[in-house]
Amino acid sequence: MKLGDLTDLASRNLRESVLRNSLTTLGIAVGVASLVALLSLGVGLQQLVNRSVARTGLFDMVSVRPRQNVPFGQPGGGRRSPRDAADLTPARALDEAARKEIAALPDVLEVNPEVRFTAEARREPRSQLVMVSGMPPSSESSGNLDGMTGHFFSGPDADEAILQGDFAKLLVDAGQAPASLVGQEISLRFAQRQALPPPSAQTASGPPAGRAGPPNQEVSPDEEALGFSIVPSEKKFRVVGVTPTSNSGSGQIGFSNAGMYVPIAIAEKMQVVQGADLRGVAQSASGEGEHYAALDVRATSPTAVAQIESSISQMGFAAFSLIDVARNLRTFFAIFDLFLAIFGSLALAVASLGIINTLVMAILERRREIGVLKALGAADRDVRQLFFAEAGVMGFAGGLLGVLLGWGIGRAIQFATVFYLKRQGMNSPNIWSVPWWLVLGAIVFALIVSLASGIYPASRAARLDPVEALRYE
Amino acid sequence: MRKRNSPSAKFPVKDLRVTLRSMNVPEMTASSNGFAIRADRVSRRYKMGDALIRAVDDICLQVGAGEFLALLGASGSGKSTLLNLMAGLDRPSAGSMFALGRDLAKMSSQELATHRNRTIGMVFQSFQLLPRMTLEENVELPLRLAEVPRAERPARVQAALERVGLAARSKHRPTELSGGEQQRAAIARALVNQPMILLADEPTGNLDSKTGEEIMKLIAEIHRPAAGPGRTIVMVTHERALAERYADRIVTLSDGAISNEERLR
C-alpha cells in the first residue's frame, strides 16, 4: 500500500476510537512535554552559566608569566601551566619586546600588563584597605560592567575610579547607597617605586636619592635597572562608577577580582610596588632592562584562547587560561542534560506502554477488519505497516503536542522563577531555552519511541490468520 | 430456462488469455489444462486438542475457466475450507491447489496476497463490509491495496457500484443499507479489481429468499454478462435449489470429501 493510503487509513482508524487514541496521544504528549521542559531548563541553565562566565571575561583571557624554571640570572617567575610541561622552548624575559610579539599574534585583542596592588582608600572619615586593579579600555564593551551605576572612564589618562559595589558599601554611611559615591573624590595611599639615581649621581650627591629624594622623580628604564626605593604616595581619584553588589549577580571582573579599578595607563604610571618587583631588583642586576611580572592577553573570542595559549607557550612563557575549566563545565552540563533527558524519558516510556495497550486493543476490536483486508489482498506487510502508521501518527501528534506543552511548562517555570527572584530583590535571569534542535529532536524521539512501541502489536496483527479473523464475532 | 453453452465454448482459453494479458495477471499455463482452479489431492487437517480434524480430505477437483461451480454440503462438510484454500486464504496440509496454473502452496505470503487482490474476488455470507467506511470507500479498498493511482480510482469505483445498481448510495455507510444492498456492495468490491475468479461463500445465507434470488441473478450476470468477458465462479451454498438453477456443476461434499458430482449444463 502507498504511504498516502497508509496514513489515510491509519488516521481514519485513529478517529474511530477518538477518546482512547486521544488519551494515548496525550500520554505521549505528557512524556515529550516533561522531556522538553526538563531539557529546556538544562539548556537554559547552561546558557545562563555561559553568559555569566563570558561576562566575567575569564574565558577570553590568557595570563602570561615568565617561566618559573628559568636559568639563573635571567628574568622569570610564576608557575608553569600543564600545557608547558612538555614544552622545551627556552624561557624568555617578559619584556616590552615580548609584549609586542604577543600582541601581534592572531586573534589577540589587546595585551596589558597586570597591575594589581593593595592600597588604602580614604574618604573622610573612613579608610579601608582595598585591592586596586588596572582596567583596560576594552572592559567598557565587554559586558563586565553591566548594571553599573555611573559611567566608564572618560579617558585612558583620567584620574577616575570604578568601585566594586561591596567595597563601596564600606566607604558610605549606614543607610547610604553605594551608588551615592559616584562623582565624589577618594584618596588612594600606596607604596610607590622610586628609581635610584645612577651610580655617578649617587657618588656626586652622596646617599641614594631614592630613599631621600622627592617622589615621582623621572628616571629612565635603564637607570631604574639599577634598583629602586619604596616611598609612600597618595593620589586622588574621582569615582565615576559603582558596580552592582556581588549578591546581585556581578562583581568579579576578569582575572582581577578587585575592589577598585583605575585606568590601566594610570595604574602603570603610578609605579606602584608589586610583589614581582623584589625579584626584578635581583634580576635587573644582570642588566636585562624592564620586564613585566605578568601580562593579561585578551582574545577576540573564547574559541581562540587555546591557540593563543599554545603559541605563547611556544614563545617561552608560562601561559594560563580557564579553557580547561570551560571544558569541564561543558562536560558537567552534558552529564546534567543526560540525566534530565533520562528522567524526562521515563514519562515517555510509560506512554509507550499506553501505545502498546491501545494497539493491542485495536487488534482485538478490528480482528475481522484485518481478516477482510487480508481477504481483499493485503499482505502481512500491509497490515504491519498500517499498525506502524497508526503508532507513528500518534507519536507524531503526541510529539507536536508535547513540544507545545513542554514549551508552556518551561514558560510557566520561567515566569514563576522570575516572580520569585524579583520578590527576593534579585536579578531575574532567563533560565529556560527551547532551541530548534530540542523541538526537532523531541518530535523525532517521540516518533521513534512510538514506532518501537508499535513493533509488537504490528507483528501480532500481521500474523493473524485471515480465516480465523473472518470468523471472529 | 436459458440456453447455456459449455464453459469452454463460451470462454475459450484464447479469449481468457487476452483478458489475462490486459489485466497483468498470470496466464493459464499448459499444465493447468484450461482449468481456472485445480485441486490435486488437497487435504486440510486441523488439530483440536488430541483430535485430528480432516476438514478437507484428499480432494481432487477441477474448475474450468468460465465455469460456475456450486459446492454443496451440510455444515462442517468442508466446503468453506475448500473455498478458502482456493482463495489462498489458507494453505493445504497436503496436495496442491492451482489457480490459473500457479501452485498456491508454493507462493510466498506476499504472492498469495497479490493473488487474492488481482485474481480472486471474494463475497461472504455476512458481507464483511467495513462499517465505518462509506460504500465507495469499501469498494475502493482493493484498489488501494493494488496501489492503483488515486486518479483512476473514482471512475472504477463508480463503474463497480453502477454495475450492482448502487451508484446512488455510494456515500452511504453499510449500516444504512439493507442486507441485499450490502451484499451487492460486497460484490462490487469483489469485482472492482476485475478478478478472473469470483469465490462466494453462502452469498444468500443472510438474505431472505427474494433478495437472495436477486443476488443470485447478479452473480449469474457476472458469470455470463451481456457484454464483455465472464468469470469463473465457485459458490458455496447449502441451498440446492439455487445451485441447480444457476450453477453449471454441483459438487457435494461430505466429511471433507467429494460425495457427489453433477454436471447440470
HADDOCK unambig.tbl for C-alpha pairs under 7 A between the chains (distance, minus, plus):
assign (segid A and resid 1 and name CA) (segid B and resid 144 and name CA) 6.34 0.50 0.50
assign (segid A and resid 1 and name CA) (segid B and resid 145 and name CA) 5.16 0.50 0.50
assign (segid A and resid 1 and name CA) (segid B and resid 147 and name CA) 5.79 0.50 0.50
assign (segid A and resid 2 and name CA) (segid B and resid 147 and name CA) 6.28 0.50 0.50
assign (segid A and resid 5 and name CA) (segid B and resid 144 and name CA) 6.68 0.50 0.50
assign (segid A and resid 369 and name CA) (segid B and resid 130 and name CA) 6.69 0.50 0.50
assign (segid A and resid 372 and name CA) (segid B and resid 128 and name CA) 6.59 0.50 0.50
assign (segid A and resid 374 and name CA) (segid B and resid 113 and name CA) 6.97 0.50 0.50
assign (segid A and resid 375 and name CA) (segid B and resid 89 and name CA) 6.61 0.50 0.50
assign (segid A and resid 375 and name CA) (segid B and resid 116 and name CA) 6.47 0.50 0.50
assign (segid A and resid 376 and name CA) (segid B and resid 116 and name CA) 6.13 0.50 0.50
assign (segid A and resid 376 and name CA) (segid B and resid 117 and name CA) 5.40 0.50 0.50
assign (segid A and resid 376 and name CA) (segid B and resid 142 and name CA) 5.74 0.50 0.50
assign (segid A and resid 377 and name CA) (segid B and resid 113 and name CA) 4.52 0.50 0.50
assign (segid A and resid 377 and name CA) (segid B and resid 114 and name CA) 5.77 0.50 0.50
assign (segid A and resid 377 and name CA) (segid B and resid 116 and name CA) 4.82 0.50 0.50
assign (segid A and resid 377 and name CA) (segid B and resid 117 and name CA) 3.92 0.50 0.50
assign (segid A and resid 377 and name CA) (segid B and resid 142 and name CA) 6.79 0.50 0.50
assign (segid A and resid 377 and name CA) (segid B and resid 145 and name CA) 6.48 0.50 0.50
assign (segid A and resid 378 and name CA) (segid B and resid 113 and name CA) 5.72 0.50 0.50
assign (segid A and resid 378 and name CA) (segid B and resid 145 and name CA) 6.07 0.50 0.50
assign (segid A and resid 379 and name CA) (segid B and resid 109 and name CA) 6.80 0.50 0.50
assign (segid A and resid 379 and name CA) (segid B and resid 110 and name CA) 5.44 0.50 0.50
assign (segid A and resid 379 and name CA) (segid B and resid 113 and name CA) 5.00 0.50 0.50
assign (segid A and resid 466 and name CA) (segid B and resid 89 and name CA) 6.35 0.50 0.50
assign (segid A and resid 467 and name CA) (segid B and resid 89 and name CA) 6.46 0.50 0.50
assign (segid A and resid 467 and name CA) (segid B and resid 90 and name CA) 6.97 0.50 0.50
